[in-house]
Amino acid sequence: MSDLEQLKSDALTQIEAAGDADALEAVRVAFLGKQGSISVLLKTLGKMTPEERQTQGPAIQGLRAAVADAIADKKTTLENAELDARLATEKLDLTLPAPDSPQGSIHPVSQVMDELAEIFADLGFAVATGPEIEDDWHNFTALNMAETHPARAMHDTFYFPDVDADGRRMLLRTHTSPVQIRAMQAQGAPIRIIAPGRVYRSDSDATHTPMFHQVEGLVIDKGIHLGHLKWTLETFFKAFFEREDITLRLRPSYFPFTEPSVEVDVGYSNEGDRRVVGGHGDEPGYDWMELGGSGMVNARVLEFAGIDPDEYQGFAFGLGIDRIAMLKYGMNDLRAFFDGDPRWLRHYGFSPFDQPTLSAGVGAKA
């Protein structure tokens, strides 16, 4: 027990002495890492007798909990101190007069949405919209997702506690696919639309956020096949990235709402810390990167939307707008899109007069 107390004392002393996040992380690794001194003690429990484990087990676990709590408290203290230091140096004088000329800019997501609409309009697609607060029938059932499908779980979907007049659960839509269902119900076939907009899923890291932007495309007509899908996507990516050396690979996959289903990969190379689209993924120096999912619309989805699958076929695809914006304009963290930092927007924002056009180049900056 005296050894455990000494170990605890040493750990708390070093935690208190840590002056920054890197030093604190070094202390955490030394005590709680895979080879840390406390972690090594935990591994010895399996070699003890049952009687020894009854006394040593709680003591070692208590030591681990105390050190982990102390590290968490110290981390909060360091973060608060860092924030206070930033607030003390970053100031904005609200009494200053407004600038003579407007300083606003267009957010990259808005710019890319305009670029998408311009390119697909040239291909004959209309833009369709729908509600962001959806019911589970349009969001899941009509898209051939069974009640037991993992995407319907609470940990992926933001549900509301109430239901609609038909007893359907309400939620924040997890994709823009419900817009396809509503458009087919309203317009029938043939139809050719894209559905850009905000979607919501319970996820957050450098490449995922709880709210993000997605565009889905839908073509329903007679005699449609996968060749039409590949040509459409290849033509879009060539126009969007403004390169002719775009190579796509359709890789078999599974989605409930398409059959057959394919993942869309694009060839790319690394230039410094950036991924640059172009070239063939099987050539030396190049690789394949997944950009989205697609496939032929499942016959059951057509039936749910009131379209005869014996007469009409079609394809659908989905792309993450934020991700292709990151890829095109060299951004490395999806969360920065939503931080609201004016410095980031000044760097990546677009002039309000820079309207995307196919003739001038959809990615040209003013």
NUTI-47847 format. One record per residue (C-alpha): residue in one letter; x, y, z. Coordinates in pm, 1 decimal. Example, Ala and Ser with C-alpha at 12.3 -4.5 7.8 and 13.67 -1.06 7.14 Angstrom:
a, 1230.0, -450.0, 780.0 $
s, 1367.0, -106.0, 714.0 $
//
This chain:
m, 0.0, 0.0, 0.0 $
s, 284.9, 234.9, 79.7 $
d, 419.2, 185.0, -274.2 $
l, 79.8, 278.4, -418.3 $
e, 63.1, 591.9, -204.0 $
q, 412.5, 691.4, -316.3 $
l, 316.8, 631.1, -679.6 $
k, 5.4, 843.2, -635.5 $
s, 205.1, 1121.1, -474.6 $
d, 460.2, 1118.6, -757.3 $
a, 186.5, 1126.0, -1021.8 $
l, -4.8, 1414.7, -860.5 $
t, 317.9, 1613.1, -817.0 $
q, 411.1, 1574.5, -1182.4 $
i, 56.4, 1657.4, -1295.4 $
e, 59.1, 1976.0, -1090.8 $
a, 398.7, 2072.3, -1230.3 $
a, 293.7, 2025.5, -1595.5 $
g, 305.0, 2367.0, -1758.4 $
d, 141.3, 2291.6, -2090.7 $
a, -62.5, 2029.7, -2277.8 $
d, 246.2, 1847.1, -2411.3 $
a, 395.9, 1810.2, -2064.9 $
l, 64.1, 1687.0, -1927.5 $
e, 34.7, 1432.8, -2207.9 $
a, 384.4, 1305.1, -2125.5 $
v, 275.4, 1252.9, -1763.0 $
r, -39.0, 1070.8, -1876.7 $
v, 161.6, 834.7, -2097.1 $
a, 414.2, 771.7, -1816.9 $
f, 145.0, 662.4, -1573.0 $
l, -162.9, 559.1, -1775.5 $
g, -20.1, 469.9, -2117.6 $
k, 5.5, 109.3, -2235.1 $
q, 347.2, 78.9, -2071.8 $
g, 274.0, 326.7, -1793.4 $
s, 354.0, 239.4, -1434.5 $
i, -11.5, 218.3, -1326.3 $
s, -107.8, 19.4, -1636.3 $
v, 170.4, -227.2, -1556.4 $
l, 27.8, -268.4, -1205.5 $
l, -315.3, -345.4, -1348.6 $
k, -165.1, -623.5, -1560.7 $
t, -33.7, -793.9, -1246.4 $
l, -385.7, -853.9, -1110.7 $
g, -425.4, -1164.5, -1327.2 $
k, -129.4, -1330.7, -1155.5 $
m, -255.8, -1267.4, -801.3 $
t, -452.4, -1504.8, -584.9 $
p, -824.0, -1428.0, -538.0 $
e, -751.8, -1301.3, -186.8 $
e, -478.8, -1065.4, -308.7 $
r, -703.3, -933.5, -586.3 $
q, -974.5, -849.3, -333.0 $
t, -742.2, -603.7, -161.1 $
q, -504.0, -498.4, -437.2 $
g, -763.8, -465.9, -713.9 $
p, -971.6, -183.4, -563.1 $
a, -657.0, -3.3, -447.0 $
i, -495.9, -5.3, -793.3 $
q, -822.0, 86.8, -965.5 $
g, -869.0, 369.9, -717.6 $
l, -515.8, 491.6, -791.8 $
r, -585.1, 487.3, -1163.3 $
a, -912.4, 678.9, -1120.3 $
a, -747.8, 941.1, -896.4 $
v, -466.7, 1003.3, -1144.2 $
a, -706.6, 1013.6, -1442.2 $
d, -930.0, 1265.9, -1261.1 $
a, -630.9, 1481.0, -1169.8 $
i, -514.1, 1482.4, -1532.5 $
a, -860.9, 1580.0, -1653.3 $
d, -879.0, 1865.2, -1399.7 $
k, -532.0, 1987.4, -1496.2 $
k, -620.9, 1973.1, -1865.8 $
t, -926.4, 2189.8, -1802.3 $
t, -714.6, 2436.3, -1603.3 $
l, -456.1, 2461.6, -1883.5 $
e, -723.8, 2504.7, -2150.3 $
n, -894.6, 2779.5, -1949.8 $
a, -563.2, 2957.3, -1898.3 $
e, -488.0, 2936.0, -2270.4 $
l, -832.6, 3076.4, -2351.9 $
d, -787.7, 3362.7, -2104.7 $
a, -453.3, 3446.0, -2264.6 $
r, -608.7, 3452.0, -2610.2 $
l, -899.6, 3666.7, -2497.0 $
a, -653.7, 3911.1, -2342.1 $
t, -466.2, 3958.8, -2669.7 $
e, -740.2, 3921.9, -2933.5 $
k, -954.0, 4233.3, -2918.8 $
l, -1210.0, 4392.2, -3147.6 $
d, -1297.8, 4758.9, -3108.6 $
l, -1671.1, 4778.4, -3175.3 $
t, -1659.6, 5159.7, -3165.8 $
l, -1454.7, 5179.0, -3486.0 $
p, -1645.6, 5313.3, -3789.0 $
a, -1767.4, 5067.7, -4051.2 $
p, -1530.9, 5016.7, -4346.5 $
d, -1590.2, 5221.1, -4658.4 $
s, -1633.4, 4906.6, -4868.3 $
p, -1809.7, 4579.8, -4772.5 $
q, -1579.0, 4319.1, -4619.8 $
g, -1811.5, 4018.2, -4636.9 $
s, -1737.0, 3707.9, -4842.0 $
i, -1915.6, 3395.4, -4962.3 $
h, -1865.4, 3083.1, -4752.1 $
p, -1693.2, 2799.0, -4943.2 $
v, -1995.0, 2569.8, -4890.4 $
s, -2226.7, 2826.5, -5050.8 $
q, -1979.7, 2875.5, -5334.1 $
v, -1950.2, 2501.8, -5399.7 $
m, -2330.2, 2464.7, -5394.2 $
d, -2347.1, 2730.7, -5666.7 $
e, -2077.2, 2545.9, -5860.6 $
l, -2271.5, 2219.0, -5832.5 $
a, -2595.0, 2379.9, -5947.8 $
e, -2419.3, 2543.4, -6245.5 $
i, -2259.4, 2218.4, -6362.9 $
f, -2564.5, 1996.4, -6319.0 $
a, -2796.1, 2255.9, -6474.0 $
d, -2584.2, 2226.5, -6787.6 $
l, -2648.4, 1849.9, -6773.5 $
g, -3023.9, 1903.6, -6752.5 $
f, -3073.8, 1859.4, -6377.6 $
a, -3317.5, 2067.6, -6173.2 $
v, -3251.9, 2159.2, -5807.8 $
a, -3498.8, 2009.7, -5558.1 $
t, -3533.9, 2088.2, -5187.0 $
g, -3718.3, 1935.9, -4893.3 $
p, -3766.8, 1971.3, -4516.3 $
e, -3473.2, 1923.0, -4282.1 $
i, -3712.4, 1797.1, -4011.7 $
e, -3834.0, 1470.5, -4161.8 $
d, -4043.7, 1169.9, -4065.0 $
d, -3889.7, 824.8, -4046.1 $
w, -4100.5, 694.8, -4336.8 $
h, -3947.2, 933.6, -4592.1 $
n, -3600.8, 920.6, -4431.2 $
f, -3578.2, 541.6, -4387.1 $
t, -3875.2, 320.6, -4477.9 $
a, -3935.6, 458.7, -4827.9 $
l, -3563.7, 408.6, -4894.7 $
n, -3589.8, 35.8, -4819.4 $
m, -3422.6, 59.5, -4477.6 $
a, -3556.6, -204.8, -4242.0 $
e, -3658.5, -126.1, -3884.3 $
t, -3342.4, -303.2, -3765.7 $
h, -3104.9, -110.0, -3996.3 $
p, -2811.2, 35.7, -3794.8 $
a, -2859.6, 384.2, -3947.2 $
r, -3194.0, 410.3, -3763.8 $
a, -3025.7, 369.4, -3424.9 $
m, -3031.1, 653.9, -3174.7 $
h, -2652.7, 686.6, -3180.6 $
d, -2659.9, 785.6, -3549.5 $
t, -2985.7, 981.2, -3576.2 $
f, -3121.0, 1287.1, -3394.3 $
y, -3480.9, 1194.6, -3308.2 $
f, -3749.7, 1425.0, -3170.8 $
p, -3969.5, 1302.8, -2884.3 $
d, -4296.3, 1366.2, -3074.2 $
v, -4459.0, 1201.9, -3378.6 $
d, -4658.1, 1341.5, -3670.8 $
a, -5030.7, 1303.5, -3741.9 $
d, -4969.1, 960.7, -3899.9 $
g, -4777.5, 833.8, -3596.0 $
r, -4438.8, 856.6, -3768.6 $
r, -4132.6, 946.6, -3561.3 $
m, -3980.4, 1285.7, -3640.7 $
l, -3606.6, 1341.1, -3683.6 $
l, -3338.8, 1560.3, -3837.2 $
r, -3280.6, 1409.5, -4181.0 $
t, -2964.5, 1200.0, -4205.2 $
h, -2929.1, 1246.9, -4583.5 $
t, -3101.9, 1437.4, -4863.4 $
s, -3247.5, 1114.4, -5008.8 $
p, -3597.4, 1193.5, -4868.6 $
v, -3603.4, 1480.2, -5119.9 $
q, -3579.1, 1218.7, -5396.2 $
i, -3882.9, 1034.8, -5258.3 $
r, -4086.8, 1355.5, -5229.9 $
a, -3983.9, 1468.7, -5579.3 $
m, -4079.5, 1134.8, -5736.8 $
q, -4413.4, 1135.0, -5555.4 $
a, -4485.9, 1489.4, -5671.7 $
q, -4351.8, 1473.8, -6029.6 $
g, -4349.6, 1108.3, -6126.3 $
a, -4118.9, 991.3, -6405.4 $
p, -3910.6, 1078.7, -6599.4 $
i, -3716.9, 1298.1, -6354.9 $
r, -3365.7, 1439.8, -6329.2 $
i, -3278.9, 1630.8, -6010.8 $
i, -3005.3, 1711.0, -5761.7 $
a, -3089.1, 1766.7, -5394.6 $
p, -2828.2, 1972.6, -5206.6 $
g, -2871.7, 2069.5, -4841.8 $
r, -2789.4, 2027.3, -4474.7 $
v, -2802.0, 1684.2, -4310.7 $
y, -2744.8, 1571.9, -3951.5 $
r, -2573.8, 1272.9, -3790.2 $
s, -2429.3, 1210.2, -3444.6 $
d, -2060.0, 1222.4, -3533.4 $
s, -1773.0, 1466.4, -3475.7 $
d, -1401.0, 1463.9, -3558.6 $
a, -1162.2, 1624.4, -3810.1 $
t, -1356.7, 1480.1, -4105.2 $
h, -1707.1, 1451.0, -3954.5 $
t, -1942.9, 1705.6, -3797.8 $
p, -2295.2, 1666.5, -3650.4 $
m, -2424.8, 1889.1, -3930.8 $
f, -2278.2, 1877.4, -4279.3 $
h, -2382.5, 1932.5, -4640.6 $
q, -2465.4, 1671.2, -4898.6 $
v, -2581.0, 1663.3, -5259.2 $
e, -2767.6, 1370.9, -5404.9 $
g, -2854.9, 1315.6, -5767.3 $
l, -3141.8, 1118.4, -5917.3 $
v, -3223.4, 1021.0, -6275.4 $
i, -3533.8, 811.2, -6352.6 $
d, -3621.8, 731.2, -6714.1 $
k, -3650.8, 440.5, -6954.2 $
g, -3340.2, 242.5, -7045.5 $
i, -3111.2, 390.7, -6777.4 $
h, -2802.3, 185.7, -6681.7 $
l, -2473.9, 214.4, -6486.5 $
g, -2294.1, 353.5, -6789.5 $
h, -2511.4, 665.7, -6767.0 $
l, -2420.9, 698.4, -6398.5 $
k, -2045.9, 677.2, -6460.2 $
w, -2058.1, 924.7, -6750.2 $
t, -2258.9, 1172.9, -6541.0 $
l, -2020.1, 1158.8, -6245.8 $
e, -1709.9, 1168.3, -6466.0 $
t, -1842.3, 1470.8, -6654.1 $
f, -1928.5, 1645.1, -6327.7 $
f, -1588.3, 1584.9, -6165.4 $
k, -1403.0, 1702.7, -6476.5 $
a, -1598.9, 2028.8, -6469.7 $
f, -1579.9, 2069.6, -6091.0 $
f, -1205.2, 2008.8, -6054.6 $
e, -1136.9, 2169.6, -6394.6 $
r, -918.4, 1879.3, -6510.6 $
e, -956.4, 1636.2, -6797.2 $
d, -742.3, 1359.0, -6642.9 $
i, -1015.8, 1248.3, -6400.4 $
t, -1039.9, 869.6, -6367.7 $
l, -1327.7, 705.7, -6179.7 $
r, -1356.0, 352.8, -6047.5 $
l, -1692.9, 200.7, -5955.1 $
r, -1641.9, -51.3, -5675.2 $
p, -1922.0, -296.9, -5574.7 $
s, -2087.5, -212.2, -5244.4 $
y, -2423.8, -233.1, -5067.9 $
f, -2689.0, 28.5, -4994.0 $
p, -3052.9, -59.6, -4915.7 $
f, -3187.9, 195.7, -5164.3 $
t, -2981.4, 91.6, -5469.9 $
e, -2925.2, -241.1, -5647.1 $
p, -2660.5, -286.6, -5773.0 $
s, -2468.8, -43.4, -5550.7 $
v, -2121.8, 98.7, -5615.7 $
e, -1873.7, 317.7, -5430.8 $
v, -1722.8, 593.1, -5643.6 $
d, -1342.2, 620.0, -5622.8 $
v, -1130.6, 884.2, -5796.7 $
g, -759.0, 873.4, -5877.5 $
y, -538.9, 1118.2, -5685.3 $
s, -178.4, 1199.4, -5595.9 $
n, -17.7, 1363.5, -5293.1 $
e, 141.5, 1705.7, -5336.1 $
g, 294.0, 1800.5, -5001.6 $
d, 18.0, 1773.1, -4741.1 $
r, -255.8, 1802.9, -5005.5 $
r, -440.0, 1538.3, -5202.3 $
v, -477.7, 1643.1, -5565.6 $
v, -740.5, 1476.6, -5780.8 $
g, -625.8, 1354.4, -6121.8 $
g, -454.3, 1061.0, -6286.4 $
h, -515.1, 688.0, -6263.2 $
g, -520.0, 531.1, -5917.0 $
d, -335.5, 218.8, -6031.6 $
e, -35.4, 408.8, -6170.8 $
p, 284.7, 460.0, -5964.1 $
g, 254.0, 763.8, -5737.7 $
y, -126.4, 759.3, -5749.1 $
d, -398.0, 597.8, -5539.1 $
w, -775.8, 572.9, -5516.9 $
m, -990.3, 785.5, -5286.6 $
e, -1358.3, 723.2, -5207.9 $
l, -1584.6, 1021.4, -5280.8 $
g, -1937.6, 885.5, -5244.7 $
g, -2192.4, 612.0, -5292.5 $
s, -2419.7, 542.4, -5587.4 $
g, -2608.2, 276.3, -5777.8 $
m, -2924.2, 183.3, -5963.1 $
v, -3238.9, 279.9, -5771.6 $
n, -3387.3, -23.9, -5596.3 $
a, -3720.8, -137.3, -5744.0 $
r, -3883.2, -121.0, -5399.4 $
v, -3787.0, 246.7, -5367.9 $
l, -3954.0, 317.9, -5702.1 $
e, -4268.0, 137.8, -5580.7 $
f, -4272.2, 338.8, -5255.9 $
a, -4253.3, 657.0, -5468.1 $
g, -4539.1, 545.2, -5692.3 $
i, -4331.2, 466.9, -6004.2 $
d, -4362.9, 141.6, -6200.1 $
p, -4020.4, -35.0, -6181.5 $
d, -4109.1, -251.5, -6483.4 $
e, -4130.8, 59.8, -6699.9 $
y, -3871.4, 292.1, -6546.2 $
q, -3517.2, 252.4, -6413.5 $
g, -3275.8, 504.3, -6273.3 $
f, -2958.5, 581.5, -6084.1 $
a, -2881.5, 784.3, -5771.1 $
f, -2561.0, 912.3, -5613.2 $
g, -2459.3, 1100.2, -5299.2 $
l, -2157.1, 1324.9, -5238.0 $
g, -2040.3, 1520.9, -4933.0 $
i, -2026.9, 1888.4, -5034.4 $
d, -1793.1, 1986.5, -4749.8 $
r, -1550.8, 1708.1, -4837.7 $
i, -1523.3, 1788.5, -5206.2 $
a, -1481.1, 2156.1, -5108.2 $
m, -1192.6, 2051.1, -4879.3 $
l, -1040.4, 1849.8, -5162.1 $
k, -1069.1, 2125.2, -5422.2 $
y, -955.6, 2418.5, -5209.3 $
g, -692.3, 2251.8, -4988.6 $
m, -864.3, 2259.3, -4646.9 $
n, -761.4, 2000.4, -4387.8 $
d, -1023.0, 2016.4, -4108.8 $
l, -1397.3, 1991.4, -4164.4 $
r, -1475.2, 2154.9, -3828.0 $
a, -1326.8, 2486.5, -3942.9 $
f, -1621.1, 2520.8, -4184.5 $
f, -1852.0, 2579.0, -3888.9 $
d, -1632.0, 2760.5, -3633.5 $
g, -1735.8, 3104.7, -3758.1 $
d, -1378.7, 3237.1, -3746.7 $
p, -1367.9, 3551.2, -3968.1 $
r, -995.8, 3499.8, -4030.5 $
w, -1062.7, 3158.4, -4184.8 $
l, -1343.1, 3300.5, -4396.1 $
r, -1128.0, 3591.1, -4513.7 $
h, -869.6, 3338.1, -4631.3 $
y, -1103.7, 3084.8, -4793.4 $
g, -1408.4, 3300.8, -4868.7 $
f, -1514.3, 3405.0, -5218.3 $
s, -1606.1, 3743.6, -5356.1 $
p, -1984.8, 3790.6, -5381.3 $
f, -1923.6, 3893.5, -5742.0 $
d, -1749.5, 3566.0, -5824.5 $
q, -2044.5, 3376.7, -5971.7 $
p, -1952.3, 3030.5, -6102.6 $
t, -1998.2, 2990.3, -6477.8 $
l, -1889.0, 2709.5, -6705.4 $
s, -1743.3, 2955.5, -6955.9 $
a, -1527.9, 3140.5, -6698.5 $
g, -1443.8, 2837.3, -6486.4 $
v, -1653.0, 2732.1, -6190.0 $
g, -1360.5, 2758.1, -5947.8 $
a, -1219.8, 3092.8, -6059.8 $
k, -1172.8, 3353.8, -5786.2 $
a, -1230.8, 3722.7, -5844.5 $
//
